[in-house]
């Protein structure tokens, strides 16, 4: 500009019937800045999600997954490429797959969701997780979601251990008095021996 400001432009040249050229220019500075801001935001998201100690996924269309971070791939023991698209379904325990899919469909419908699920790793181990997903709304894009997958296996085992310890004698490993009274109450309420 005459004030020394640099602007991004695009030009179209049109040759008129009389042989003269007509040039039309458009200021695209704002669009370029928006694109640069979006690119920077995407880079920040990738940097954060690649180093996060939790599984992170984003959908592309429907239940097809377009992004999975390395943590989740390592958790289930498969390369990221095998989990993209609908490949992630192979690691969800078949007993939990319908619930997980239904939950993610709710996220696509615009509702934040959370559900526990069991994953089966490539080596056959079970990992308990909490899946959380929130809808993503973007203009001119299909419904999508952003999700996290938190490994709660150790916490679940610890809770089971605490529950067992609360109802069993640590020395004999037999049910303790509280557990005995509970079982007597259940047996007498049922009328069984």
ChimeraX commands (.cxc) that place a marker at each C-alpha (Angstrom):
marker #1 position 0.00,0.00,0.00 radius 0.5
marker #1 position 1.10,3.61,-0.15 radius 0.5
marker #1 position 1.56,3.52,3.64 radius 0.5
marker #1 position 4.12,0.73,3.38 radius 0.5
marker #1 position 1.79,-2.02,4.60 radius 0.5
marker #1 position 2.24,-5.40,2.92 radius 0.5
marker #1 position -0.97,-7.17,1.94 radius 0.5
marker #1 position -1.59,-10.55,0.37 radius 0.5
marker #1 position -3.52,-10.38,-2.86 radius 0.5
marker #1 position -4.75,-12.56,-5.64 radius 0.5
marker #1 position -5.22,-11.31,-9.20 radius 0.5
marker #1 position -7.19,-12.45,-12.20 radius 0.5
marker #1 position -6.36,-11.14,-15.67 radius 0.5
marker #1 position -9.12,-11.06,-18.26 radius 0.5
marker #1 position -8.58,-10.26,-21.93 radius 0.5
marker #1 position -11.48,-8.21,-23.23 radius 0.5
marker #1 position -12.92,-8.46,-26.73 radius 0.5
marker #1 position -11.26,-5.17,-27.74 radius 0.5
marker #1 position -7.83,-6.63,-26.89 radius 0.5
marker #1 position -7.25,-4.81,-23.61 radius 0.5
marker #1 position -6.47,-6.57,-20.39 radius 0.5
marker #1 position -8.53,-6.12,-17.26 radius 0.5
marker #1 position -6.93,-7.06,-13.96 radius 0.5
marker #1 position -9.00,-7.65,-10.85 radius 0.5
marker #1 position -7.26,-7.89,-7.50 radius 0.5
marker #1 position -8.56,-9.05,-4.16 radius 0.5
marker #1 position -7.08,-8.50,-0.70 radius 0.5
marker #1 position -6.71,-11.95,0.92 radius 0.5
marker #1 position -4.65,-10.84,3.93 radius 0.5
marker #1 position -7.35,-11.77,6.45 radius 0.5
marker #1 position -7.83,-15.20,4.89 radius 0.5
marker #1 position -4.07,-15.86,4.96 radius 0.5
marker #1 position -3.87,-14.86,8.64 radius 0.5
marker #1 position -6.80,-17.13,9.46 radius 0.5
marker #1 position -5.15,-20.03,7.63 radius 0.5
marker #1 position -1.85,-19.41,9.46 radius 0.5
marker #1 position -3.66,-19.26,12.83 radius 0.5
marker #1 position -5.45,-22.53,12.04 radius 0.5
marker #1 position -2.19,-24.19,11.01 radius 0.5
marker #1 position -0.51,-23.02,14.24 radius 0.5
marker #1 position -3.46,-24.27,16.30 radius 0.5
marker #1 position -3.30,-27.68,14.60 radius 0.5
marker #1 position 0.45,-27.87,15.28 radius 0.5
marker #1 position -0.13,-27.07,18.99 radius 0.5
marker #1 position -2.83,-29.78,19.20 radius 0.5
marker #1 position -0.54,-32.36,17.57 radius 0.5
marker #1 position 2.40,-31.46,19.83 radius 0.5
marker #1 position 0.19,-31.76,22.92 radius 0.5
marker #1 position -1.60,-34.95,21.89 radius 0.5
marker #1 position 1.53,-36.76,20.71 radius 0.5
marker #1 position 3.10,-36.40,24.16 radius 0.5
marker #1 position -0.05,-36.83,26.28 radius 0.5
marker #1 position -0.13,-39.72,28.79 radius 0.5
marker #1 position -3.66,-40.57,27.64 radius 0.5
marker #1 position -5.15,-41.89,24.40 radius 0.5
marker #1 position -6.51,-39.20,22.08 radius 0.5
marker #1 position -8.67,-39.76,19.00 radius 0.5
marker #1 position -10.55,-37.63,16.49 radius 0.5
marker #1 position -13.13,-38.86,14.02 radius 0.5
marker #1 position -13.20,-37.93,10.38 radius 0.5
marker #1 position -16.61,-39.19,9.20 radius 0.5
marker #1 position -19.03,-41.07,11.41 radius 0.5
marker #1 position -17.22,-43.63,13.54 radius 0.5
marker #1 position -14.18,-43.61,11.26 radius 0.5
marker #1 position -11.17,-42.43,13.23 radius 0.5
marker #1 position -8.82,-40.02,11.44 radius 0.5
marker #1 position -6.27,-39.49,14.22 radius 0.5
marker #1 position -4.93,-41.67,17.04 radius 0.5
marker #1 position -2.00,-40.63,19.19 radius 0.5
marker #1 position 1.00,-42.84,19.92 radius 0.5
marker #1 position -0.03,-43.50,23.54 radius 0.5
marker #1 position -3.18,-45.33,22.45 radius 0.5
marker #1 position -1.35,-47.32,19.79 radius 0.5
marker #1 position 1.24,-48.40,22.38 radius 0.5
marker #1 position -1.49,-49.24,24.92 radius 0.5
marker #1 position -3.10,-51.76,22.57 radius 0.5
marker #1 position 0.14,-52.88,20.92 radius 0.5
marker #1 position -0.77,-52.08,17.33 radius 0.5
marker #1 position 0.58,-49.54,14.85 radius 0.5
marker #1 position -1.48,-46.37,14.53 radius 0.5
marker #1 position -2.20,-47.13,10.87 radius 0.5
marker #1 position -4.06,-50.35,11.80 radius 0.5
marker #1 position -6.32,-48.46,14.22 radius 0.5
marker #1 position -7.37,-45.69,11.82 radius 0.5
marker #1 position -10.71,-45.79,10.03 radius 0.5
marker #1 position -12.71,-48.56,11.70 radius 0.5
marker #1 position -9.61,-50.56,12.67 radius 0.5
marker #1 position -10.00,-49.38,16.29 radius 0.5
marker #1 position -13.06,-51.63,16.62 radius 0.5
marker #1 position -10.84,-54.74,16.58 radius 0.5
marker #1 position -9.39,-53.86,20.01 radius 0.5
marker #1 position -12.72,-53.19,21.76 radius 0.5
marker #1 position -13.97,-56.28,23.61 radius 0.5
marker #1 position -16.95,-57.61,21.58 radius 0.5
marker #1 position -19.11,-57.41,24.74 radius 0.5
marker #1 position -18.46,-53.65,24.88 radius 0.5
marker #1 position -18.38,-52.74,21.16 radius 0.5
marker #1 position -22.09,-51.99,20.79 radius 0.5
marker #1 position -22.08,-49.75,23.88 radius 0.5
marker #1 position -18.95,-47.90,22.72 radius 0.5
marker #1 position -20.35,-47.36,19.21 radius 0.5
marker #1 position -23.67,-46.14,20.61 radius 0.5
marker #1 position -21.85,-43.76,22.93 radius 0.5
marker #1 position -19.76,-42.34,20.08 radius 0.5
marker #1 position -22.90,-41.98,17.94 radius 0.5
marker #1 position -24.32,-39.83,20.75 radius 0.5
marker #1 position -21.19,-37.67,20.55 radius 0.5
marker #1 position -21.74,-37.29,16.81 radius 0.5
marker #1 position -25.32,-36.22,17.61 radius 0.5
marker #1 position -23.92,-33.37,19.71 radius 0.5
marker #1 position -23.75,-34.78,23.24 radius 0.5
marker #1 position -20.64,-35.13,25.43 radius 0.5
marker #1 position -20.33,-38.79,26.47 radius 0.5
marker #1 position -18.41,-41.07,28.82 radius 0.5
marker #1 position -18.38,-44.87,29.10 radius 0.5
marker #1 position -16.21,-47.59,30.58 radius 0.5
marker #1 position -14.94,-50.25,28.18 radius 0.5
marker #1 position -12.58,-53.18,28.02 radius 0.5
marker #1 position -9.92,-53.28,25.31 radius 0.5
marker #1 position -8.10,-56.41,24.23 radius 0.5
marker #1 position -4.48,-55.69,23.33 radius 0.5
marker #1 position -2.61,-57.32,20.47 radius 0.5
marker #1 position -0.95,-59.66,23.01 radius 0.5
marker #1 position -4.36,-60.66,24.45 radius 0.5
marker #1 position -4.18,-58.63,27.68 radius 0.5
marker #1 position -7.27,-56.82,28.95 radius 0.5
marker #1 position -7.08,-53.07,29.57 radius 0.5
marker #1 position -9.97,-51.26,31.22 radius 0.5
marker #1 position -10.47,-47.73,29.94 radius 0.5
marker #1 position -12.79,-44.78,30.32 radius 0.5
marker #1 position -13.76,-43.32,26.95 radius 0.5
marker #1 position -14.85,-39.68,26.85 radius 0.5
marker #1 position -15.89,-37.84,23.69 radius 0.5
marker #1 position -17.17,-34.38,22.86 radius 0.5
marker #1 position -18.73,-33.22,19.60 radius 0.5
marker #1 position -16.73,-31.04,17.23 radius 0.5
marker #1 position -18.64,-28.54,15.13 radius 0.5
marker #1 position -16.91,-27.14,12.07 radius 0.5
marker #1 position -18.59,-25.31,9.18 radius 0.5
marker #1 position -18.92,-27.30,5.98 radius 0.5
marker #1 position -17.72,-30.47,7.74 radius 0.5
marker #1 position -19.57,-33.62,8.77 radius 0.5
marker #1 position -20.31,-34.27,12.44 radius 0.5
marker #1 position -17.19,-35.32,14.31 radius 0.5
marker #1 position -15.89,-35.89,17.82 radius 0.5
marker #1 position -12.71,-35.52,19.86 radius 0.5
marker #1 position -12.13,-38.25,22.39 radius 0.5
marker #1 position -9.83,-39.36,25.16 radius 0.5
marker #1 position -9.18,-42.90,26.30 radius 0.5
marker #1 position -7.91,-43.16,29.86 radius 0.5
marker #1 position -6.31,-46.42,30.98 radius 0.5
marker #1 position -7.92,-47.21,34.35 radius 0.5
marker #1 position -6.76,-50.83,34.62 radius 0.5
marker #1 position -4.46,-50.28,37.60 radius 0.5
marker #1 position -7.06,-48.19,39.42 radius 0.5
marker #1 position -9.71,-50.86,38.80 radius 0.5
marker #1 position -7.43,-53.61,40.16 radius 0.5
marker #1 position -6.64,-51.49,43.22 radius 0.5
marker #1 position -10.36,-50.89,43.88 radius 0.5
marker #1 position -11.02,-54.64,43.61 radius 0.5
marker #1 position -8.18,-55.33,46.04 radius 0.5
marker #1 position -9.55,-52.78,48.53 radius 0.5
marker #1 position -13.02,-54.29,48.25 radius 0.5
marker #1 position -11.64,-57.79,48.86 radius 0.5
marker #1 position -9.56,-56.58,51.83 radius 0.5
marker #1 position -12.62,-54.92,53.36 radius 0.5
marker #1 position -14.49,-58.22,53.42 radius 0.5
marker #1 position -11.72,-60.78,54.14 radius 0.5
marker #1 position -9.36,-61.53,57.01 radius 0.5
marker #1 position -5.77,-60.75,55.93 radius 0.5
marker #1 position -4.31,-63.70,57.89 radius 0.5
marker #1 position -6.72,-66.51,57.01 radius 0.5
marker #1 position -7.97,-64.99,53.74 radius 0.5
marker #1 position -11.45,-66.14,54.75 radius 0.5
marker #1 position -14.49,-63.86,54.71 radius 0.5
marker #1 position -14.48,-61.62,57.80 radius 0.5
marker #1 position -17.32,-60.96,60.23 radius 0.5
marker #1 position -18.83,-58.16,58.13 radius 0.5
marker #1 position -18.91,-60.41,55.07 radius 0.5
marker #1 position -20.32,-63.32,57.09 radius 0.5
marker #1 position -23.16,-61.16,58.46 radius 0.5
marker #1 position -23.87,-59.89,54.92 radius 0.5
marker #1 position -24.03,-63.44,53.52 radius 0.5
marker #1 position -26.27,-64.63,56.39 radius 0.5
marker #1 position -28.61,-61.71,55.72 radius 0.5
marker #1 position -28.78,-62.55,52.01 radius 0.5
marker #1 position -29.32,-66.26,52.71 radius 0.5
marker #1 position -32.12,-65.67,55.22 radius 0.5
marker #1 position -33.82,-63.10,53.00 radius 0.5
marker #1 position -33.85,-65.58,50.10 radius 0.5
marker #1 position -35.09,-68.38,52.35 radius 0.5
marker #1 position -32.19,-70.59,51.26 radius 0.5
marker #1 position -30.13,-72.76,53.55 radius 0.5
marker link #1:1,2 radius 0.2
marker link #1:2,3 radius 0.2
marker link #1:3,4 radius 0.2
marker link #1:4,5 radius 0.2
marker link #1:5,6 radius 0.2
marker link #1:6,7 radius 0.2
marker link #1:7,8 radius 0.2
marker link #1:8,9 radius 0.2
marker link #1:9,10 radius 0.2
marker link #1:10,11 radius 0.2
marker link #1:11,12 radius 0.2
marker link #1:12,13 radius 0.2
marker link #1:13,14 radius 0.2
marker link #1:14,15 radius 0.2
marker link #1:15,16 radius 0.2
marker link #1:16,17 radius 0.2
marker link #1:17,18 radius 0.2
marker link #1:18,19 radius 0.2
marker link #1:19,20 radius 0.2
marker link #1:20,21 radius 0.2
marker link #1:21,22 radius 0.2
marker link #1:22,23 radius 0.2
marker link #1:23,24 radius 0.2
marker link #1:24,25 radius 0.2
marker link #1:25,26 radius 0.2
marker link #1:26,27 radius 0.2
marker link #1:27,28 radius 0.2
marker link #1:28,29 radius 0.2
marker link #1:29,30 radius 0.2
marker link #1:30,31 radius 0.2
marker link #1:31,32 radius 0.2
marker link #1:32,33 radius 0.2
marker link #1:33,34 radius 0.2
marker link #1:34,35 radius 0.2
marker link #1:35,36 radius 0.2
marker link #1:36,37 radius 0.2
marker link #1:37,38 radius 0.2
marker link #1:38,39 radius 0.2
marker link #1:39,40 radius 0.2
marker link #1:40,41 radius 0.2
marker link #1:41,42 radius 0.2
marker link #1:42,43 radius 0.2
marker link #1:43,44 radius 0.2
marker link #1:44,45 radius 0.2
marker link #1:45,46 radius 0.2
marker link #1:46,47 radius 0.2
marker link #1:47,48 radius 0.2
marker link #1:48,49 radius 0.2
marker link #1:49,50 radius 0.2
marker link #1:50,51 radius 0.2
marker link #1:51,52 radius 0.2
marker link #1:52,53 radius 0.2
marker link #1:53,54 radius 0.2
marker link #1:54,55 radius 0.2
marker link #1:55,56 radius 0.2
marker link #1:56,57 radius 0.2
marker link #1:57,58 radius 0.2
marker link #1:58,59 radius 0.2
marker link #1:59,60 radius 0.2
marker link #1:60,61 radius 0.2
marker link #1:61,62 radius 0.2
marker link #1:62,63 radius 0.2
marker link #1:63,64 radius 0.2
marker link #1:64,65 radius 0.2
marker link #1:65,66 radius 0.2
marker link #1:66,67 radius 0.2
marker link #1:67,68 radius 0.2
marker link #1:68,69 radius 0.2
marker link #1:69,70 radius 0.2
marker link #1:70,71 radius 0.2
marker link #1:71,72 radius 0.2
marker link #1:72,73 radius 0.2
marker link #1:73,74 radius 0.2
marker link #1:74,75 radius 0.2
marker link #1:75,76 radius 0.2
marker link #1:76,77 radius 0.2
marker link #1:77,78 radius 0.2
marker link #1:78,79 radius 0.2
marker link #1:79,80 radius 0.2
marker link #1:80,81 radius 0.2
marker link #1:81,82 radius 0.2
marker link #1:82,83 radius 0.2
marker link #1:83,84 radius 0.2
marker link #1:84,85 radius 0.2
marker link #1:85,86 radius 0.2
marker link #1:86,87 radius 0.2
marker link #1:87,88 radius 0.2
marker link #1:88,89 radius 0.2
marker link #1:89,90 radius 0.2
marker link #1:90,91 radius 0.2
marker link #1:91,92 radius 0.2
marker link #1:92,93 radius 0.2
marker link #1:93,94 radius 0.2
marker link #1:94,95 radius 0.2
marker link #1:95,96 radius 0.2
marker link #1:96,97 radius 0.2
marker link #1:97,98 radius 0.2
marker link #1:98,99 radius 0.2
marker link #1:99,100 radius 0.2
marker link #1:100,101 radius 0.2
marker link #1:101,102 radius 0.2
marker link #1:102,103 radius 0.2
marker link #1:103,104 radius 0.2
marker link #1:104,105 radius 0.2
marker link #1:105,106 radius 0.2
marker link #1:106,107 radius 0.2
marker link #1:107,108 radius 0.2
marker link #1:108,109 radius 0.2
marker link #1:109,110 radius 0.2
marker link #1:110,111 radius 0.2
marker link #1:111,112 radius 0.2
marker link #1:112,113 radius 0.2
marker link #1:113,114 radius 0.2
marker link #1:114,115 radius 0.2
marker link #1:115,116 radius 0.2
marker link #1:116,117 radius 0.2
marker link #1:117,118 radius 0.2
marker link #1:118,119 radius 0.2
marker link #1:119,120 radius 0.2
marker link #1:120,121 radius 0.2
marker link #1:121,122 radius 0.2
marker link #1:122,123 radius 0.2
marker link #1:123,124 radius 0.2
marker link #1:124,125 radius 0.2
marker link #1:125,126 radius 0.2
marker link #1:126,127 radius 0.2
marker link #1:127,128 radius 0.2
marker link #1:128,129 radius 0.2
marker link #1:129,130 radius 0.2
marker link #1:130,131 radius 0.2
marker link #1:131,132 radius 0.2
marker link #1:132,133 radius 0.2
marker link #1:133,134 radius 0.2
marker link #1:134,135 radius 0.2
marker link #1:135,136 radius 0.2
marker link #1:136,137 radius 0.2
marker link #1:137,138 radius 0.2
marker link #1:138,139 radius 0.2
marker link #1:139,140 radius 0.2
marker link #1:140,141 radius 0.2
marker link #1:141,142 radius 0.2
marker link #1:142,143 radius 0.2
marker link #1:143,144 radius 0.2
marker link #1:144,145 radius 0.2
marker link #1:145,146 radius 0.2
marker link #1:146,147 radius 0.2
marker link #1:147,148 radius 0.2
marker link #1:148,149 radius 0.2
marker link #1:149,150 radius 0.2
marker link #1:150,151 radius 0.2
marker link #1:151,152 radius 0.2
marker link #1:152,153 radius 0.2
marker link #1:153,154 radius 0.2
marker link #1:154,155 radius 0.2
marker link #1:155,156 radius 0.2
marker link #1:156,157 radius 0.2
marker link #1:157,158 radius 0.2
marker link #1:158,159 radius 0.2
marker link #1:159,160 radius 0.2
marker link #1:160,161 radius 0.2
marker link #1:161,162 radius 0.2
marker link #1:162,163 radius 0.2
marker link #1:163,164 radius 0.2
marker link #1:164,165 radius 0.2
marker link #1:165,166 radius 0.2
marker link #1:166,167 radius 0.2
marker link #1:167,168 radius 0.2
marker link #1:168,169 radius 0.2
marker link #1:169,170 radius 0.2
marker link #1:170,171 radius 0.2
marker link #1:171,172 radius 0.2
marker link #1:172,173 radius 0.2
marker link #1:173,174 radius 0.2
marker link #1:174,175 radius 0.2
marker link #1:175,176 radius 0.2
marker link #1:176,177 radius 0.2
marker link #1:177,178 radius 0.2
marker link #1:178,179 radius 0.2
marker link #1:179,180 radius 0.2
marker link #1:180,181 radius 0.2
marker link #1:181,182 radius 0.2
marker link #1:182,183 radius 0.2
marker link #1:183,184 radius 0.2
marker link #1:184,185 radius 0.2
marker link #1:185,186 radius 0.2
marker link #1:186,187 radius 0.2
marker link #1:187,188 radius 0.2
marker link #1:188,189 radius 0.2
marker link #1:189,190 radius 0.2
marker link #1:190,191 radius 0.2
marker link #1:191,192 radius 0.2
marker link #1:192,193 radius 0.2
view
